[in-house]
């Protein structure tokens, strides 16, 4: 007798319940039901690399700015503390 395993899943597109075949390579399985997969196929593929690079660039800029502000605040505190100690 042949065994066939399925998983009950919730579609991330429409929220509907659907059955997904349980396979050895779980990383290749989808999160959308068949009707949502067909609907999403009509849209152009996103330019992932470009969007990801832009997001990384913005994150690096924010981090640099935050480090610069923290460094300036630290220097101000050290200079204020040094003046108080001298008085």
MMTF fields as JSON, N, C-alpha, C and O atoms, coordinates in Angstrom:
{
  "mmtfVersion": "1.0.0",
  "mmtfProducer": "UNKNOWN",
  "numBonds": 347,
  "numAtoms": 348,
  "numGroups": 87,
  "numChains": 1,
  "numModels": 1,
  "chainsPerModel": [1],
  "groupsPerChain": [87],
  "chainIdList": ["A"],
  "bondAtomList": [4, 2, 8, 6, 12, 10, 16, 14, 20, 18, 24, 22, 28, 26, 32, 30, 36, 34, 40, 38, 44, 42, 48, 46, 52, 50, 56, 54, 60, 58, 64, 62, 68, 66, 72, 70, 76, 74, 80, 78, 84, 82, 88, 86, 92, 90, 96, 94, 100, 98, 104, 102, 108, 106, 112, 110, 116, 114, 120, 118, 124, 122, 128, 126, 132, 130, 136, 134, 140, 138, 144, 142, 148, 146, 152, 150, 156, 154, 160, 158, 164, 162, 168, 166, 172, 170, 176, 174, 180, 178, 184, 182, 188, 186, 192, 190, 196, 194, 200, 198, 204, 202, 208, 206, 212, 210, 216, 214, 220, 218, 224, 222, 228, 226, 232, 230, 236, 234, 240, 238, 244, 242, 248, 246, 252, 250, 256, 254, 260, 258, 264, 262, 268, 266, 272, 270, 276, 274, 280, 278, 284, 282, 288, 286, 292, 290, 296, 294, 300, 298, 304, 302, 308, 306, 312, 310, 316, 314, 320, 318, 324, 322, 328, 326, 332, 330, 336, 334, 340, 338, 344, 342],
  "bondOrderList": [1, 1, 1, 1, 1, 1, 1, 1, 1, 1, 1, 1, 1, 1, 1, 1, 1, 1, 1, 1, 1, 1, 1, 1, 1, 1, 1, 1, 1, 1, 1, 1, 1, 1, 1, 1, 1, 1, 1, 1, 1, 1, 1, 1, 1, 1, 1, 1, 1, 1, 1, 1, 1, 1, 1, 1, 1, 1, 1, 1, 1, 1, 1, 1, 1, 1, 1, 1, 1, 1, 1, 1, 1, 1, 1, 1, 1, 1, 1, 1, 1, 1, 1, 1, 1, 1],
  "groupList": [{"groupName": "UNK", "atomNameList": ["N", "CA", "C", "O"], "elementList": ["N", "C", "C", "O"], "formalChargeList": [0, 0, 0, 0], "bondAtomList": [1, 0, 2, 1, 3, 2], "bondOrderList": [1, 1, 2], "singleLetterCode": "X", "chemCompType": "L-PEPTIDE LINKING"}],
  "groupTypeList": [0, 0, 0, 0, 0, 0, 0, 0, 0, 0, 0, 0, 0, 0, 0, 0, 0, 0, 0, 0, 0, 0, 0, 0, 0, 0, 0, 0, 0, 0, 0, 0, 0, 0, 0, 0, 0, 0, 0, 0, 0, 0, 0, 0, 0, 0, 0, 0, 0, 0, 0, 0, 0, 0, 0, 0, 0, 0, 0, 0, 0, 0, 0, 0, 0, 0, 0, 0, 0, 0, 0, 0, 0, 0, 0, 0, 0, 0, 0, 0, 0, 0, 0, 0, 0, 0, 0],
  "groupIdList": [1, 2, 3, 4, 5, 6, 7, 8, 9, 10, 11, 12, 13, 14, 15, 16, 17, 18, 19, 20, 21, 22, 23, 24, 25, 26, 27, 28, 29, 30, 31, 32, 33, 34, 35, 36, 37, 38, 39, 40, 41, 42, 43, 44, 45, 46, 47, 48, 49, 50, 51, 52, 53, 54, 55, 56, 57, 58, 59, 60, 61, 62, 63, 64, 65, 66, 67, 68, 69, 70, 71, 72, 73, 74, 75, 76, 77, 78, 79, 80, 81, 82, 83, 84, 85, 86, 87],
  "secStructList": [7, 7, 7, 7, 7, 3, 3, 3, 3, 3, 7, 6, 6, 6, 7, 7, 3, 3, 3, 3, 3, 7, 7, 1, 7, 4, 4, 4, 7, 7, 1, 1, 7, 2, 2, 2, 2, 2, 2, 2, 2, 6, 1, 7, 7, 7, 7, 2, 2, 2, 2, 2, 2, 2, 2, 2, 2, 2, 2, 2, 2, 2, 2, 2, 2, 2, 2, 2, 2, 2, 2, 2, 2, 2, 2, 2, 2, 2, 2, 2, 2, 2, 2, 2, 2, 2, 7],
  "xCoordList": [0.844, 0.0, 0.891, 1.853, 0.556, 1.336, 0.787, -0.424, 1.702, 1.327, 1.506, 2.512, 0.535, 0.596, 0.27, -0.814, 1.204, 1.018, 0.72, 1.301, -0.197, -0.549, -0.577, -0.715, -0.442, -0.52, -1.661, -1.859, -2.404, -3.443, -2.771, -2.162, -2.88, -2.19, -3.197, -4.3, -2.804, -3.588, -2.866, -1.679, -3.58, -2.994, -2.656, -3.484, -1.434, -1.017, -1.599, -1.49, -2.214, -2.823, -4.271, -4.663, -5.071, -6.515, -6.983, -8.109, -6.141, -6.53, -7.313, -7.735, -7.512, -8.259, -7.439, -6.208, -8.135, -7.465, -7.235, -8.091, -6.078, -5.772, -4.833, -4.175, -4.775, -3.909, -2.652, -2.72, -1.507, -0.227, 0.425, 0.461, 0.94, 1.626, 2.878, 3.647, 3.068, 4.233, 5.38, 5.302, 6.458, 7.6, 8.846, 8.845, 9.898, 11.154, 11.774, 12.249, 11.78, 12.389, 11.342, 10.672, 11.202, 10.169, 10.452, 9.527, 11.707, 12.041, 11.473, 11.38, 11.094, 10.591, 9.079, 8.52, 8.401, 6.948, 6.414, 7.021, 5.272, 4.685, 3.827, 3.513, 3.453, 2.605, 1.261, 0.442, 1.033, -0.212, -0.99, -0.405, -2.322, -3.167, -3.053, -2.482, -3.592, -3.468, -4.087, -3.512, -5.235, -5.874, -5.045, -4.97, -4.423, -3.57, -2.276, -1.77, -1.733, -0.528, -0.818, -0.004, -1.977, -2.351, -2.564, -2.156, -3.192, -3.449, -2.134, -1.957, -1.208, 0.077, 0.969, 1.838, 0.767, 1.573, 1.313, 2.149, 0.188, -0.138, 0.697, 0.821, 1.269, 2.057, 3.506, 3.995, 4.199, 5.613, 6.436, 6.08, 7.515, 8.386, 9.056, 9.497, 9.14, 9.776, 11.281, 11.899, 11.847, 13.298, 13.88, 14.111, 14.111, 14.523, 15.885, 16.049, 16.845, 18.194, 18.26, 18.9, 17.597, 17.629, 16.945, 17.492, 15.775, 15.052, 15.825, 15.887, 16.408, 17.164, 18.389, 18.71, 19.085, 20.265, 19.904, 20.637, 18.78, 18.341, 17.999, 18.333, 17.34, 16.998, 18.252, 18.332, 19.228, 20.487, 21.216, 21.781, 21.201, 21.869, 21.21, 21.906, 19.877, 19.174, 19.468, 19.651, 19.513, 19.795, 21.211, 21.427, 22.179, 23.551, 23.633, 24.342, 22.914, 22.931, 22.344, 22.884, 21.24, 20.641, 21.59, 21.726, 22.255, 23.194, 24.376, 24.807, 24.899, 26.011, 25.598, 26.342, 24.396, 23.911, 23.732, 24.093, 23.185, 22.975, 24.312, 24.448, 25.299, 26.624, 27.268, 27.916, 27.089, 27.677, 27.046, 27.745, 25.728, 25.043, 25.499, 25.768, 25.587, 26.021, 27.45, 27.771, 28.299, 29.689, 29.748, 30.504, 28.948, 28.928, 28.412, 28.961, 27.353, 26.81, 27.83, 27.96, 28.548, 29.573, 30.683, 31.15, 31.101, 32.156, 31.699, 32.478, 30.421, 29.887, 29.859, 30.218, 29.437, 29.392, 30.787, 30.986, 31.754, 33.119, 33.688, 34.388, 33.383, 33.912, 33.233, 33.893, 31.942, 31.243, 31.76, 31.996, 31.937, 32.432, 33.844, 34.181, 34.669, 36.04, 36.073, 36.899, 35.182, 35.15, 34.697, 35.215, 33.74, 33.25, 34.341, 34.472, 35.122, 36.189, 37.273, 37.888, 37.507, 38.556, 38.161, 39.038, 36.883, 36.441, 36.583, 36.249],
  "yCoordList": [-1.182, 0.0, 1.248, 1.34, 2.182, 3.398, 4.461, 4.636, 5.159, 6.183, 7.566, 7.829, 8.441, 9.805, 10.751, 10.679, 11.632, 12.546, 13.951, 14.427, 14.598, 15.983, 16.793, 16.253, 18.102, 19.014, 19.99, 20.446, 20.309, 21.319, 22.671, 22.913, 23.55, 24.841, 25.974, 25.78, 27.158, 28.371, 29.207, 29.502, 29.588, 30.363, 31.762, 32.413, 32.223, 33.561, 34.647, 35.83, 34.266, 35.24, 35.521, 36.673, 34.451, 34.631, 34.165, 34.463, 33.44, 32.956, 31.656, 31.159, 31.099, 29.853, 28.646, 28.683, 27.577, 26.323, 25.497, 25.45, 24.843, 23.973, 22.88, 22.999, 21.817, 20.685, 20.758, 20.944, 20.61, 20.634, 19.271, 18.713, 18.747, 17.451, 17.601, 18.547, 16.676, 16.709, 16.014, 14.828, 16.771, 16.227, 16.303, 16.929, 15.665, 15.643, 17.032, 17.466, 17.739, 19.064, 20.126, 20.645, 20.447, 21.386, 22.814, 23.624, 23.159, 24.516, 24.929, 26.122, 23.976, 24.281, 24.36, 24.614, 24.155, 24.149, 25.562, 26.418, 25.798, 27.125, 27.428, 26.545, 28.689, 29.133, 29.644, 30.131, 29.534, 29.996, 28.825, 27.829, 28.948, 27.928, 28.05, 29.017, 27.077, 27.07, 28.3, 28.845, 28.749, 29.914, 31.178, 32.015, 31.343, 32.513, 32.435, 33.462, 31.225, 31.054, 31.503, 32.203, 31.108, 31.519, 33.024, 33.659, 33.6, 35.046, 35.821, 36.821, 35.363, 36.043, 35.888, 36.727, 34.83, 34.614, 35.692, 35.9, 36.371, 37.427, 38.684, 39.501, 38.856, 40.038, 39.844, 38.714, 40.926, 40.779, 40.396, 40.732, 39.706, 39.281, 40.511, 41.396, 40.583, 41.738, 41.735, 40.684, 42.919, 43.057, 42.987, 44.011, 41.784, 41.577, 42.168, 42.813, 41.967, 42.431, 43.928, 44.42, 44.657, 46.115, 46.616, 47.472, 46.103, 46.542, 46.183, 46.972, 45.002, 44.569, 45.455, 45.845, 45.781, 46.634, 48.029, 48.616, 48.566, 49.891, 49.868, 50.802, 48.818, 48.703, 48.591, 49.193, 47.831, 47.702, 49.041, 49.401, 49.783, 51.085, 52.048, 52.757, 52.082, 52.959, 52.565, 53.428, 51.26, 50.782, 51.176, 51.6, 51.036, 51.44, 52.93, 53.345, 53.753, 55.199, 55.548, 56.396, 54.896, 55.145, 54.746, 55.458, 53.592, 53.13, 54.085, 54.388, 54.56, 55.518, 56.803, 57.343, 57.285, 58.518, 58.31, 59.18, 57.177, 56.9, 56.799, 57.291, 56.16, 56.062, 57.445, 57.735, 58.292, 59.636, 60.449, 61.151, 60.356, 61.084, 60.564, 61.35, 59.25, 58.67, 59.089, 59.358, 59.143, 59.546, 61.007, 61.357, 61.86, 63.278, 63.465, 64.262, 62.726, 62.82, 62.357, 62.959, 61.295, 60.787, 61.815, 62.046, 62.431, 63.436, 64.652, 65.228, 65.039, 66.169, 65.838, 66.673, 64.632, 64.232, 64.194, 64.61, 63.696, 63.642, 65.043, 65.299, 65.95, 67.301, 68.029, 68.785, 67.824, 68.451, 67.88, 68.62, 66.575, 65.93, 66.393, 66.574, 66.584, 67.04, 68.45, 68.757, 69.317, 70.689, 70.715, 71.492, 69.878, 69.862, 69.38, 69.87, 68.413, 67.879, 68.919, 68.932, 69.785, 70.792, 71.922, 72.601, 72.152, 73.295, 73.072, 73.952],
  "zCoordList": [0.0, 0.0, 0.0, 0.762, -0.852, -0.991, -0.051, 0.084, 0.589, 1.561, 0.935, 0.276, 1.143, 0.614, 1.766, 2.346, 2.093, 3.219, 2.724, 1.748, 3.422, 3.102, 4.393, 5.49, 4.224, 5.364, 5.118, 3.992, 6.156, 6.068, 6.273, 7.315, 5.285, 5.325, 5.179, 4.667, 5.635, 5.455, 4.403, 4.548, 3.343, 2.257, 2.763, 3.399, 2.478, 2.893, 2.005, 2.326, 0.895, 0.002, 0.356, 0.543, 0.449, 0.666, 2.035, 2.434, 2.762, 4.083, 4.049, 5.093, 2.86, 2.731, 3.14, 3.137, 3.49, 3.851, 2.599, 1.716, 2.519, 1.388, 1.839, 2.872, 1.063, 1.376, 0.522, -0.693, 1.171, 0.48, 0.65, 1.747, -0.459, -0.4, 0.448, 0.282, 1.338, 2.217, 1.515, 1.195, 1.276, 0.554, 1.418, 2.478, 0.956, 1.693, 1.723, 2.772, 0.595, 0.492, 0.833, -0.059, 2.108, 2.556, 2.135, 2.086, 1.825, 1.439, 0.093, -0.195, -0.728, -2.062, -2.104, -3.171, -1.006, -0.994, -0.876, -0.232, -1.504, -1.526, -0.316, 0.483, -0.193, 0.909, 0.397, 1.176, -0.923, -1.529, -2.096, -2.522, -2.102, -2.713, -4.236, -4.739, -4.965, -6.419, -7.067, -8.009, -6.592, -7.214, -6.992, -7.892, -5.825, -5.576, -6.382, -6.833, -6.57, -7.382, -8.805, -9.408, -9.357, -10.708, -10.778, -11.751, -9.771, -9.744, -9.656, -10.352, -8.802, -8.651, -9.879, -10.116, -10.661, -11.856, -12.908, -13.787, -12.836, -13.792, -13.575, -14.487, -12.39, -12.072, -12.503, -12.524, -12.848, -13.199, -11.966, -10.837, -12.201, -11.099, -10.484, -11.217, -9.162, -8.517, -8.755, -8.925, -8.762, -8.887, -7.487, -6.844, -7.028, -5.637, -5.321, -4.285, -6.175, -5.885, -5.701, -4.771, -6.589, -6.519, -5.249, -4.554, -4.94, -3.746, -2.483, -1.54, -2.468, -1.294, -1.108, 0.015, -2.223, -2.121, -1.636, -0.841, -2.105, -1.657, -0.176, 0.552, 0.273, 1.693, 2.541, 3.612, 2.078, 2.816, 2.875, 3.908, 1.755, 1.722, 2.704, 3.43, 2.737, 3.686, 5.124, 5.983, 5.39, 6.747, 7.171, 8.306, 6.253, 6.569, 6.848, 7.765, 6.066, 6.286, 7.652, 8.363, 8.02, 9.336, 10.449, 11.443, 10.281, 11.303, 11.444, 12.556, 10.31, 10.365, 11.07, 11.888, 10.739, 11.375, 12.875, 13.668, 13.267, 14.69, 15.423, 16.543, 14.789, 15.424, 15.558, 16.563, 14.547, 14.596, 15.719, 16.449, 15.857, 16.929, 18.285, 19.193, 18.428, 19.703, 20.033, 21.191, 19.024, 19.245, 19.685, 20.591, 19.039, 19.4, 20.831, 21.593, 21.192, 22.545, 23.573, 24.639, 23.256, 24.167, 24.348, 25.463, 23.244, 23.324, 24.137, 24.898, 23.966, 24.733, 26.214, 27.044, 26.551, 27.955, 28.558, 29.699, 27.794, 28.299, 28.503, 29.483, 27.569, 27.706, 28.858, 29.57, 29.062, 30.19, 31.496, 32.451, 31.543, 32.743, 33.079, 34.249, 32.048, 32.274, 32.83, 33.691, 32.349, 32.858, 34.302, 35.105, 34.635, 36.026, 36.968, 38.09, 36.498, 37.35, 37.602, 38.668, 36.628, 36.753, 37.675, 38.209, 37.882, 38.686, 40.154, 40.947]
}
